[in-house]
């Protein structure tokens, strides 16, 4: 385990919020090889756990009744104190979608919306999740990226909450890419949304062995392709797709000499 394995800002969980979790099981199973099991969460309903190679990689749950949350992936980021994190977020102009609350035997979390509309959940677990060194295994989440209308403001907002340091990378026509770091570890990225009027949103990436084949398979499984397989020079190849209910995520394979 890395000495930074549970430091503030580490993305520790991914959750699919979707009106019919069961309808997605076949899609993710066929596309990514995930298996699933169901847990009874009492008043919160049923919670679906996704596994890759026997390891927990994420979960799925229906949104609260009456809410208008669209099908989407939500990332959880570690903090030392969820209540403090939400207070800092509101002081910086953020909004609280879900106030701090406990999940018995799991931890405490909140759901925060940044001033431009990106959604991230600060989380403090009852136990620590180990962080492996090296490249994330195929079938697991490997990166998270905020596409925003105001990268500079977003960098300031998230750095204030999570204590990130920032490394800027010139991406040519795509502009500046801001890499959020915990010590020497790259944790997530922030960049200008590429399309005019594109809503600010976090995008989660899953490591795959063949981006082109998986992007094609996603469409065969009734998902949609938003960004076709594309090379990022010196980094890797990616594609952005949706699942059968419209939740957006990305497929990624790193270049042989690239270290995440």
N, C-alpha and C positions, 0 to 999 in steps of 0.2 A: 504493500500500500504506500502511496506517495505521502510525504509529510503534508502536502497541500490537499489531501484527498477530500476533506470536508470543509475547506475554507469557504468563506463567504463568496457568493457568486457562482459557485460550481453548480452546473445544471445536473440535478439529481434524479429527475423523473419527468416523464412525458405522459400526458393523459389526453385521450380522445374524448371530446365532449360531443355527443351525437344523439339524436332522438331515438335511434334504434341500434344499440351496440351489437345485438345479435346479427343484424343484417350485414355487418362489416367483417364478421369472423372469417367467412369464406374468402373474401377479398385479400385480407392480410395473410391468411394462411397460404393461399395459392401464390401470392406475389413474393412474400418474404419468408415463408416457411414457419411463421409463428404458430404456436399452439396457444390454447386459451383455457381458462377455467373461471368459474364464477364464485364470487364471495357475497355473502349476505351482509349488507352494511346497515341493517335495521331501518330506521326512518329514512335513511338516504337511498334505500333501494339496493339493487344488485350492482356489484362492481365486477367488471371483467378484467382479468389479468392476462397480459400477453407475455409469452416466453419465447426466447430464441435459444435453441440448444440447451433448454432446461434452465436458462437464466431469465429472471424477470427483466423485461425491457420497457414496459409501459402498461397502461390500463385504459379502460373505456367506461364511461358512465353517461347516463342520460342527464341533460340539464334539468334544473328545477322546473316543475310544472308552471306554465305561464310565462316563462322567460323567453326571450327572443334570441338566445345565443345560437348562432349558426354552427353547423358541424365544423369543428376545428380542433387542432392539436394545441394543447396548453403545456408549456414548459414550467417546471418548478425549479427555483434557484435557492440554494442553501443560504441561510442567514443565522446569525447568533441569536437574534431576538426578532420574532415576527412582528410584535407590536411596535418596536422601535422602527423597523423597516417601513411599516405602513405610515407611521407618523412622519418620517423623513419624506416619504413619497408625497404625502398631502402637502407638506411644507414646500415641496418643489413643484407643486401644481398638478400632481397626479390625482386620480380618483380611485376610490375603493369599490370594486365590483362586489367583492365578498369580504366582510370584516374578518379579523383574526378569529379563528375557531379551532378547536381541538378535534382530531380524529383519534378515537381511543386506540391505544397501543401502536399508533403510527407516528403521530406528531402534531404540529400546529402549523396552520397555513393561513394565507389570505390571497385574494386575487386583486392585483393592482393594474390600473390602466394609466399609461404614461400620458403626458399632455398632448401628444400627437395621435394617440389611440392604440398603441401597442399594449398587449396584455401579457403579463408575466406574474407568476405566483411565488412570493417569498415563502420559504418552508424551513422548519426546524424539526428534524426527525428525532424520535425517541432512541434510535440506534443509527450508527453511521453506515453508509453504503460504501464498500471499498471501491477505490478507483484504480483500475489497472494501468500500468505503464504500457506504452506502445500504441499501435494503431487500434482503433475500436474494431471488434470482430464484425464480420459480415452479418447483417440482420439486426444490428443494434444502432441506436442513434449515435451520430458521430459529430454533429455540429448544430449550432443554432444561430440564426442570423436575423437581425431586425432590419427590415426595409421600411424606411421612414421618410416623411416629408422634410424633416429637420435633423440631420445626423448630429450636428454640433450640440443642439439642445438635448438630444437623446443621450449622447455620451456623458454630458454633465449630469443628467438625471440618474442614470444607472450607476455611474461612478460614485455619486453621493450616497446611494443606498447600499451598494455592494463593495465599495472600496476598490474598484477596478483600476488598474493602470491601463494606458491606451498606447498602442503602437499603430501608427498610420502607414498605410501602404498605397502607393500610387497605382491605380488600376487603369491608367490610360483614359480612353473615352468614357469608362464607367465611373471615373472620378476617384475619390479617396475612400479606401476601405479602412475602417477603424476596428482594430483587433482588441478586444477586451481581454485583459490578462490577470491571472492570480499568480503572483510571483513570476516564475518563468513559464507558466502554463497558459497556452492560448485557450480561451473558454468560449467565446462567442464573437460575432461580428456585427457591426452597424454600418449601413451604407444608404445612400440616397435611393429611394424607390425609383426604378428605371423608367416606369411609365407615368406620364402626366396624369394626375388625379388618382393614382393608385393608392388605396387605403394603406395606412401604416399597419404593419403586422409582423409578428415573429414567424419565421419559417424554420422548421426542424428538418434535418437531413438524416437519412438512413444509409449506412454503408452497404453496398451491394457488390457483387462480383462482375456484373455486366450491366452498365447503365442502359445501353441501347435495348438489350433484350428485356430488361425489367420495365422500361418505359412502354415498350410495345405490349408487354403482357398486361400492364395496368389498363390499357385501353381495351384489350380483349376481355378483361374482367369487368367492363362497364365503367371504369374510371375515365378521366379525361387528361389530356396532355396540355399543360399550360406553357411550358418552355421545353422545346425539343432537346434531345441530347446535345450538349454543348461543351467544348473544351474550355477550361480556364488555364491558360499557359503556365506551366511550371507547378500547377497545383493538382489538377485532376479533371474529371468529366462529371457533369451533372445533368439532371433533368428535373423539372417541377411537374408534378402530377396531382390529381385528386383521387380520393377513393370513391366508392359508389354513391356516397351521400354528399360529396362535395368538399370534404376536409382536405386541405392542401398540405402537401409535404414534398420533400425533395429526395431524389436518389443520387448517390455520390460514390465515385471510386477515385481514390487518390492516385496520383502519378507515382511510379515506383520510387522516385527519389524524394518525394515530399513527405515531411514529418509534421503531423498535426500537433 
